[in-house]
């Protein structure tokens, strides 16, 4: 039997991947750089949200198994990922 937490995380990633493929097909259909850039910009918002949601679900699943200190380190690591993504 598949763990509910793992199923939720995998489902989000499948949904995200499907959205990426659909966006690529839309870009090809539109065949215009400016419109393709708009579609790509929309994906730039969705990607970090999926990352954050999937990570949160995983951390909730691990909450019983990890000490507070380890959870804090994981949280700091995720924060650094977002700082690296969002800072230019």
C-alpha positions in Angstrom: 0.0 0.0 0.0 1.3 3.4 -0.9 1.8 6.0 1.9 -0.8 8.8 1.7 2.0 11.5 2.1 4.0 10.0 -0.7 0.9 9.7 -2.9 0.1 13.4 -2.3 3.6 14.5 -3.1 3.8 12.4 -6.3 0.3 13.6 -7.4 1.4 17.2 -7.1 4.6 16.5 -9.1 2.6 14.7 -11.8 0.2 17.6 -12.0 3.1 20.0 -12.2 4.8 18.0 -14.9 1.5 17.8 -16.9 1.1 21.5 -16.6 4.6 22.0 -18.0 3.9 19.8 -21.0 0.6 21.6 -21.6 2.3 25.0 -21.4 4.9 23.8 -23.9 2.2 22.7 -26.3 0.4 26.1 -25.8 3.6 27.9 -26.6 4.0 25.9 -29.8 0.4 26.5 -30.8 0.7 30.3 -30.2 3.9 30.5 -32.2 4.7 34.0 -30.9 7.6 34.9 -28.7 5.7 37.5 -26.6 2.8 35.1 -25.9 5.2 32.2 -25.2 7.0 34.4 -22.7 3.7 35.1 -20.9 3.0 31.4 -20.6 6.5 30.8 -19.3 6.0 33.6 -16.7 2.9 31.9 -15.4 5.0 28.7 -15.0 7.6 30.7 -13.0 4.9 31.3 -10.4 3.6 27.7 -10.3 7.0 26.0 -9.9 7.9 27.5 -6.5 4.4 27.0 -5.2 4.6 23.3 -6.1 8.0 23.1 -4.5 6.8 24.7 -1.3 3.6 22.6 -1.1 5.4 19.3 -1.8 8.1 20.1 0.7 5.5 21.1 3.3 3.6 17.8 2.8 6.8 15.9 3.2 7.8 17.8 6.4 4.4 17.1 7.9 4.9 13.4 7.1 8.3 13.5 8.8 7.3 15.7 11.8 7.0 12.7 14.1 10.3 11.2 13.1 12.6 14.3 13.2 13.7 16.3 16.1 13.0 20.0 16.3 16.6 20.8 15.5 16.6 18.7 12.3 13.2 20.2 11.2 14.7 23.7 11.8 17.7 22.8 9.5 15.4 21.5 6.8 13.3 24.7 7.1 16.5 26.8 6.8 17.5 24.8 3.7 14.2 25.4 2.0 14.4 29.1 2.9 17.8 29.2 1.2 16.4 27.5 -1.9 13.8 30.2 -2.2 16.2 33.0 -1.5 18.4 31.6 -4.3 15.5 31.4 -6.7 14.0 34.8 -6.0 17.2 36.9 -5.6 18.7 38.2 -8.8 
